[in-house]
Amino acid sequence: MKNNKLIRCPICEAVNQDSGKAIICRRCEEHIYPEKTVSYNRAIAFLVTAMILYLPANLYPILITKQLGVVHESTILGGIMLLWQSGSYPVAIIILVASVFVPILKFIFIIYLLISTKYNIKSSNMDKHKLFYITEAIGSWSMIDVFVVTILSVLIHFTAVKIIPGAGATAFALMVFFTMLSAHAFDTRLLKK
Amino acid sequence: MKKDELDALVICKKCHTLHQKVEIHKDTKALCSYCNTVIYRYTTHLSRNTLALSFTTLILLMVTFLFDIVTININGVYKSLDMASLFIVMFTQGYYLVGIMLIFLIVIFPLTILVSLIFLLILMHHQKAGYTVKRLLILIAKLKHWSMIDIFFISILVSMVKLFAYAQIELGISFFSFIILLILDIIIIKKISFNELWILYENIYLKDENENEKQ
């Protein structure tokens, strides 16, 4: 059966005919796909924004501890190193994967998918679709670090000891937000040749 | 290609392989021939089961949001975590952006999904307000990716491990309701295929239209 001219509506899962232009789904009547160039540029724009935000997210402190007037700031990598040294390896690995590997993997995946639409890369469409599915699925898991910081700042909120989220937390949350937008903006029709 | 022919087809959500729909038995599922993902199901009493499940989840969500999740005890000083204090602390410390994002990701989106699911199932049961039902189905499909309570729960566990060395940790009522809430949430999001709800919607609301067209 020919797969090229039929696409799946991401909202109601109905099968639609691909006209190559902007498409309105026949069942839910939503604008499911904009023009191919529009979604391509949108994905790039969101991706670049996310990559720019990745720098302050890692360079600025994500957690500020104020203990009896002494201020201690720790970045994401610093926090992971501290956890590793204190012996809680599983948590260190969870945070390392969620907040360092997942964003980088997402950048690489989206860049690879965007490149593969312009140049012929020898890999099957199905693998690319699977890669895109993984990219969408793992996206939100990077938020773990931001949530942990906010939970800690609520629980450790005494006069003597205080934990405050740093500027890195805001940048990181925004970074995750934009990578998710970038993945959503990506047009799966571009994967079909 | 005609509408009926397109309706007989289904595309796998993972690998986008095209399949011809086959009839399956009650309470069974059809898998993708390439990657073994579930493509569609045939659930008996779909709307009733979903309605019951989502009502339960809504009650648990209320419990989770109102009571303490964990309480820590550092040298006799108690501090407890609940949803309200989470946002109050974020806003009083001036982290408006993260605070707003948290409110939307943890509270508003999951609540909206559940309430609109309940609302649309009741409307579907009475076969009324077709347009509203459609809008609600679209709303749920769009918000599904942005509900992050499951990730929030993992974050609670991670921060508990972080605090383990310094404080005594007591689990609150909300912690246990959170666990059940997550299980139900997974069942609702993963097991109930929204494709089935859309087909149900078509059967209830669009049948009359089609018959009118034929006449």
Interface residues (C-beta under 8 A of the other chain):
Chain A: M1 K2 N3 L6 I7 R8 P10 I11 C12 E13 A14 V15 N16 Q17 R26 R27 C28 E29 E30 L83 S86 S88 P90 V91 I94 I95 N125 M126 D127 H129 K130 Y133 E136 G139 S140 W141 M143 I144 V146 F147 V148 T150 I151 L152 S153 V154 L155 I156 H157 F158 I164 P165 A169 T170 A173 L174 F177 M180 H184 T188 L191
Chain B: M1 K3 L6 D7 L9 V10 I11 K13 K14 C15 H16 T17 L18 Q20 Y34 C35 V70 I72 I74 V77 K79 L81 S85 L86 V89 M90 Q93 Y95 L97 V98 M101 L102 L105 K134 L137 I138 A141 K142 H145 W146 M148 I151 F152 I154 S155 I156 V158 S159 V161 K162 L163 F164 A165 S193 F194 N195 W198 E202
